[in-house]
Amino acid sequence: MRRKLPIIIIVLVLVAALAGGALMMRTPDTSTTQTNIAQLPPTVTTNNAPAANATPRPAAPPVDLQNVHVRGRTDAPLLIEEYGDFQCPPCGFFHPILKRIEGEYATQLRVAYRHFPIRSQHQHAAEAARAAEAAALQGKFWQMHDMLFENQKDWKDTAIARPVFLNFARTLGLDVAKFTQDIDSAPVANRVLNDETQAAARGVKGTPTVYLNGREIPFEVITNYDSLRATIERELAAK
């Protein structure tokens, strides 16, 4: 029996080792699992709800309409504010939608426009904003505003846009010599800069950014006439 004892001990040790190895194979490696989770990309949520169901975002601080270009009845219950860039294609797309809305709600809607030229992407945006302000000094801001958007394709890709802006000034019957002087003046540049400063204070990041009675309207709403109209109807019904 004593001779067989070492053999029995060796067999027991081997059995124990095999059992321990099997157990380790079935136990998850916590450190490896945590590493794999950390390497997963962040979750991306897509909102597929119809644009017509979108609603304005929470109200912003009180709106300051001093030194802002506004058109429409002063007693209108609705105010749409746009921070725009005359060279921005989505702004150009939004323009006829807003014009149609203005026509339909002429007695119920005011529209305000503020400059937010995206200088890093649109080389003529700041100059176009100054052109509108130079026209404003001769009482024709909105006429130049509309002309810049409605003829955006004629100047947005040109190497030099100034001749086109001068031609717009002539078409509008402006004093071209005064317009030429004003477009490069400090007061006009400061007027655009003031709008940009206010945009930054309100958290504007891109164009067009549009507010309805102080609440930002989602981009997918403002680029769809029916959706924007439905949003306006809801706002009127809430009055």
C-alpha positions as CSV (number, residue, x, y, z in Angstrom):
1,M,0.0,0.0,0.0
2,R,2.8,2.4,0.8
3,R,4.3,1.8,-2.6
4,K,1.1,2.8,-4.3
5,L,0.6,6.0,-2.2
6,P,2.9,8.2,-4.2
7,I,1.1,7.2,-7.4
8,I,-2.3,7.9,-5.9
9,I,-1.1,11.4,-4.7
10,I,0.2,12.2,-8.2
11,V,-3.1,11.1,-9.8
12,L,-5.1,13.3,-7.3
13,V,-2.9,16.3,-8.1
14,L,-3.4,15.9,-11.8
15,V,-7.2,15.6,-11.4
16,A,-7.2,18.8,-9.3
17,A,-5.2,20.7,-11.8
18,L,-7.5,19.6,-14.7
19,A,-10.6,20.6,-12.7
20,G,-9.1,24.1,-11.9
21,G,-8.2,24.7,-15.5
22,A,-11.7,23.9,-16.6
23,L,-13.1,26.3,-14.1
24,M,-10.9,29.1,-15.3
25,M,-11.9,28.6,-18.9
26,R,-15.6,29.0,-17.9
27,T,-15.0,32.2,-15.8
28,P,-15.1,35.5,-17.8
29,D,-12.0,37.7,-17.8
30,T,-13.3,40.9,-16.2
31,S,-10.5,43.1,-17.4
32,T,-10.9,42.0,-21.0
33,T,-14.7,42.6,-20.9
34,Q,-14.2,46.1,-19.6
35,T,-11.7,47.0,-22.2
36,N,-14.0,45.8,-25.0
37,I,-16.9,47.9,-23.7
38,A,-14.7,51.0,-23.5
39,Q,-13.8,50.5,-27.1
40,L,-17.4,50.5,-28.4
41,P,-18.4,53.7,-30.3
42,P,-20.9,56.0,-28.6
43,T,-24.6,55.4,-29.2
44,V,-26.1,57.5,-32.0
45,T,-29.8,58.2,-31.8
46,T,-31.7,59.1,-35.0
47,N,-35.0,61.0,-34.8
48,N,-37.3,59.7,-37.5
49,A,-40.4,61.5,-36.4
50,P,-42.2,63.5,-39.1
51,A,-40.9,67.1,-39.3
52,A,-44.5,68.4,-39.0
53,N,-44.6,67.1,-35.4
54,A,-41.5,69.0,-34.4
55,T,-42.0,71.8,-31.9
56,P,-40.0,74.9,-31.1
57,R,-37.4,74.5,-28.4
58,P,-37.7,76.2,-24.9
59,A,-38.0,79.9,-24.8
60,A,-34.9,82.1,-25.1
61,P,-34.2,85.3,-23.1
62,P,-36.3,88.4,-24.0
63,V,-35.7,89.6,-27.5
64,D,-34.0,92.9,-28.1
65,L,-35.4,94.5,-31.2
66,Q,-33.4,97.7,-31.0
67,N,-31.2,98.3,-34.1
68,V,-32.6,95.2,-35.8
69,H,-34.1,95.1,-39.3
70,V,-37.8,94.2,-38.9
71,R,-40.7,94.1,-41.4
72,G,-44.3,93.5,-40.7
73,R,-47.0,95.0,-38.5
74,T,-45.8,96.1,-35.1
75,D,-48.9,94.6,-33.5
76,A,-48.4,91.2,-35.0
77,P,-48.6,88.4,-32.4
78,L,-45.8,86.4,-34.1
79,L,-42.1,87.3,-34.6
80,I,-39.8,85.2,-36.6
81,E,-36.1,86.0,-36.2
82,E,-33.5,84.7,-38.6
83,Y,-29.7,84.7,-38.1
84,G,-28.5,84.3,-41.6
85,D,-25.7,84.3,-44.1
86,F,-26.4,85.6,-47.6
87,Q,-24.0,83.1,-49.2
88,C,-25.3,80.1,-47.2
89,P,-27.2,77.7,-49.5
90,P,-29.7,76.5,-46.8
91,C,-30.4,80.2,-46.1
92,G,-31.1,80.7,-49.8
93,F,-33.4,77.6,-49.7
94,F,-35.2,79.0,-46.6
95,H,-35.8,82.5,-48.2
96,P,-38.7,81.6,-50.5
97,I,-40.3,79.5,-47.8
98,L,-40.2,82.4,-45.4
99,K,-41.5,84.8,-48.1
100,R,-44.4,82.6,-48.7
101,I,-45.2,82.4,-45.0
102,E,-44.9,86.2,-44.8
103,G,-47.5,86.6,-47.6
104,E,-49.9,84.1,-46.0
105,Y,-49.6,85.6,-42.5
106,A,-49.1,89.3,-43.4
107,T,-51.2,90.7,-40.6
108,Q,-50.0,88.2,-37.9
109,L,-46.3,88.0,-38.5
110,R,-43.2,90.2,-38.2
111,V,-39.8,89.1,-39.5
112,A,-36.4,90.2,-38.1
113,Y,-33.1,89.5,-39.8
114,R,-29.6,89.5,-38.1
115,H,-26.3,88.8,-39.8
116,F,-24.2,85.8,-39.0
117,P,-21.8,85.4,-41.9
118,I,-19.9,82.1,-41.8
119,R,-16.6,83.7,-42.7
120,S,-14.6,80.5,-42.6
121,Q,-16.7,78.8,-45.3
122,H,-18.2,81.6,-47.3
123,Q,-15.7,84.1,-48.7
124,H,-18.3,86.7,-49.7
125,A,-20.7,86.4,-46.8
126,A,-19.3,89.3,-44.7
127,E,-19.1,91.6,-47.8
128,A,-22.7,90.6,-48.7
129,A,-23.8,91.5,-45.1
130,R,-22.1,94.9,-45.5
131,A,-23.8,95.4,-48.8
132,A,-27.2,95.0,-47.2
133,E,-26.2,97.4,-44.4
134,A,-24.9,100.0,-47.0
135,A,-28.3,99.7,-48.7
136,A,-30.0,100.2,-45.3
137,L,-28.3,103.6,-45.0
138,Q,-30.3,104.6,-48.1
139,G,-33.5,103.0,-46.8
140,K,-33.4,99.8,-48.8
141,F,-32.2,97.0,-46.5
142,W,-35.0,94.6,-47.3
143,Q,-34.8,95.2,-51.0
144,M,-31.1,94.4,-51.0
145,H,-31.7,91.5,-48.6
146,D,-34.2,89.9,-51.0
147,M,-32.0,90.6,-54.1
148,L,-29.0,88.9,-52.5
149,F,-30.9,85.8,-51.6
150,E,-32.9,85.6,-54.8
151,N,-29.8,86.0,-57.0
152,Q,-27.5,84.0,-54.8
153,K,-26.4,81.7,-57.6
154,D,-25.1,84.7,-59.6
155,W,-22.4,85.7,-57.1
156,K,-21.8,83.0,-54.4
157,D,-19.2,81.2,-56.6
158,T,-17.6,84.2,-58.2
159,A,-14.0,85.1,-57.5
160,I,-14.9,88.8,-56.8
161,A,-18.5,89.6,-55.8
162,R,-18.2,93.4,-55.5
163,P,-19.2,94.2,-59.1
164,V,-22.3,92.1,-58.6
165,F,-23.2,94.0,-55.4
166,L,-22.6,97.3,-57.2
167,N,-25.0,96.2,-60.0
168,F,-27.6,95.3,-57.4
169,A,-27.2,98.8,-55.9
170,R,-27.8,100.4,-59.4
171,T,-30.8,98.1,-60.0
172,L,-32.3,99.3,-56.7
173,G,-31.7,103.0,-57.6
174,L,-29.2,103.6,-54.9
175,D,-26.5,106.3,-55.0
176,V,-23.7,104.0,-56.1
177,A,-20.9,106.4,-55.0
178,K,-22.3,106.5,-51.5
179,F,-23.0,102.8,-51.5
180,T,-19.4,102.1,-52.5
181,Q,-18.1,104.3,-49.6
182,D,-20.5,102.9,-47.1
183,I,-19.9,99.2,-47.8
184,D,-16.3,99.6,-46.5
185,S,-17.0,102.0,-43.7
186,A,-16.5,101.3,-40.0
187,P,-20.1,101.9,-39.0
188,V,-21.4,99.3,-41.4
189,A,-18.7,96.8,-40.3
190,N,-19.6,97.4,-36.7
191,R,-23.3,96.9,-37.4
192,V,-22.6,93.4,-38.8
193,L,-20.2,92.7,-35.9
194,N,-22.9,93.7,-33.4
195,D,-25.3,91.1,-34.8
196,E,-22.5,88.4,-34.7
197,T,-21.8,89.3,-31.0
198,Q,-25.5,88.9,-30.2
199,A,-25.6,85.6,-32.1
200,A,-22.8,84.3,-30.0
201,A,-24.5,85.4,-26.8
202,R,-27.6,83.4,-27.8
203,G,-25.6,80.3,-28.7
204,V,-26.1,80.5,-32.5
205,K,-23.7,78.0,-34.2
206,G,-24.9,78.0,-37.8
207,T,-27.2,79.3,-40.4
208,P,-30.1,79.6,-40.8
209,T,-30.9,79.7,-37.1
210,V,-34.6,80.8,-36.7
211,Y,-36.6,81.7,-33.7
212,L,-40.4,82.0,-33.4
213,N,-41.4,84.2,-30.5
214,G,-38.1,83.6,-28.8
215,R,-38.0,79.8,-29.2
216,E,-35.6,78.2,-31.7
217,I,-37.3,76.2,-34.5
218,P,-35.6,73.0,-35.5
219,F,-33.8,73.0,-38.9
220,E,-36.0,70.3,-40.4
221,V,-39.1,72.5,-39.7
222,I,-37.9,75.7,-41.3
223,T,-36.8,73.9,-44.5
224,N,-40.3,72.5,-45.1
225,Y,-43.1,74.9,-45.8
226,D,-45.9,72.6,-44.4
227,S,-44.0,71.9,-41.2
228,L,-43.2,75.6,-40.6
229,R,-46.9,76.5,-41.3
230,A,-48.1,73.9,-38.9
231,T,-45.7,75.2,-36.2
232,I,-47.1,78.7,-36.8
233,E,-50.6,77.5,-36.6
234,R,-49.9,75.9,-33.2
235,E,-48.3,79.1,-32.0
236,L,-51.4,81.1,-33.0
237,A,-53.7,78.6,-31.4
238,A,-51.8,78.9,-28.2
239,K,-52.3,82.7,-28.1
